[in-house]
Amino acid sequence: QLGLAEWCLEETVRHTRERHQFNRPIGSFQALKHRMAQLWLEVVSSRAAARAAADALATDSPEAALTVAVAQAYCSRVAVHAAEECVQLHAGIGMTWEHPAHLYLKRAKSDEIALGTPGRHKEALAELVDLRAP
């Protein structure tokens, strides 16, 4: 899911550099810059969560279940958001067979379902820290 989110961000940044509107790259518009900056922050945070989970699993940490639940709850949401932004910022071509953006959105949604929704992982996280689930 992290790799999917990273690809979507990289592809979106590349596309917004190349696509021009009003004689300017669309990536130079402030509203799009803000969306991509927010997405970059989410991807970087996902990377940190995934690395923490991988480290906890590799070292047989007693906190492994906790860090894996946190990583999965966060990375799943970020993958879907990154794919949605990729399709949105590619505009019409993002949903055509000419560009793979829509395939990444489908993969992100199917991974979210197959690997457990963020809500399910938040419930598991709540149980691990002895809190009532929302």
N, C-alpha and C positions, 0 to 999 in steps of 0.2 A: 504494500500500500504506500509505503514511503517512496519507493521508486516510481510508482505511478504518479504520485503528487509532484515529484521532482521533474518528471518528464513534462507534465502538463504546464508547470511553471516555466520551464525552459522554452517550450514550444510557444507559449503565449507571449513571452518576452520577445522571442525571435519574430513572431508574426507582427507584433505591434511596432517593431522597429522597421519592418519592410513595408507594411501597408500604409499608404499615404491618403490623407483626406485634407482638403483645403490647403494643399501644397505643404503639408507637414506630416511627419510620421504620427500615426494615431497614438503611439506610446508616449508622445510628448504632451498629451492632454492630461491635465492634473487629475481629473476624475479617474482615469485609467491608471495613472501612476499610483494613486492611493489604493486602488483595488489590488494591483500587483504587489505593492509593498506589504499590504496586509497578508496576502497569500504567501509571500516570502517569509514573513515572521512565523506563520503557521507551519510551513514546511521545515524551517530551522528547528522549531519546537518539537515537531514530530521526529526529526532526526535525533534530537537529544533523548526523547522518550524511548525510541526504538533502541538506541545504543545502551541506555540504562537497563532496559529489559534484557538485551542480549548479554550484557556483562553479568547481570544477576543470574541468568541461566547458566552461563559458562563457569561461574565460580560457585555454583550450588548455594547461592545466598539464601538465607531464610526469608528474605524479602522478595524472592523471585515471583511468587504468585501475585503479590501486590504490584510490583513494577510492570509485570506483563499485562495485568488488567488495566493499569493506567495507560500504558502504551497503546493497547488495542482500542480502548475507548477513544483516545485522542486521534490516533493515526487513521482510524476508520472514517471519522468525521472529516478530517483534513483531506483525505483522498477524494471523497465525494465532492467536497467544496472546490478543490483544485480542478477536478474534471468539469464541474459545472461552470466555473469561471473560464476555463479553456474553451468550452463550447460557446459561451456567451461572447467572449472577446474575439473569437474568430468569426462571429456573426453568422451569416447564412451558410458559409462553407463548412462550418463546424458540424452541421447536421447532415452533410451530404456524404456520399460514398467516396468523394474525391479527397477527403481528408479524414485521418483516423481519430479525430478528437471525440466523435460520438462513441467510438469503440472503447475509448478509455473511460468515458462516463458509464457505459454499460458494465465494464469490468469493475469499476469502483463500486457500483451499486450491488453487483453480484457478490463481490468480495465482502462487502458489508453484511450481507445476508448470510453468506456461507461461513464466515469467520465469527459471526456474532455481532449484533448491533451494538452501538455505543451504550444504549440503555441496558442491555444485558450485562455488559462488562462493568457498568457503573453499579448495577445491583450486586455483582460478584465483589466488587471493590468495597461496597458498603458492608457486606458480610465479613470480609477480611479484616475490617477495622472496627467491627462491632457497632455499626450504625444502622439505623432503619433506612431501608432503601426508599428513594423518593417515589 
